Amino acid sequence: EWGGPVTLSQAKKLITSVVIGLIIIFASWLIINLFFQVFGVEQWTGLQQGWFRIDCPIELPNL
């Protein structure tokens, strides 16, 4: 049955899991970013644009 107590409980667990997952992802990004800033990684690796940025030099032909 849609909207029953079991379905509602499963939906709450799913939303909680998603929120926890997003918190873990964001916290991981913050830790890595802080580590890179403290040790000056962008200065000796050439990542002045930011380590989280992807630059693709390949250009696709116009069709």
PyMOL commands that set and color helices and strands:
alter all, ss='L'
color gray80, all
select helices_A, chain A and resi 5-38+41-45
alter helices_A, ss='H'
color red, helices_A
deselect
rebuild
show_as cartoon
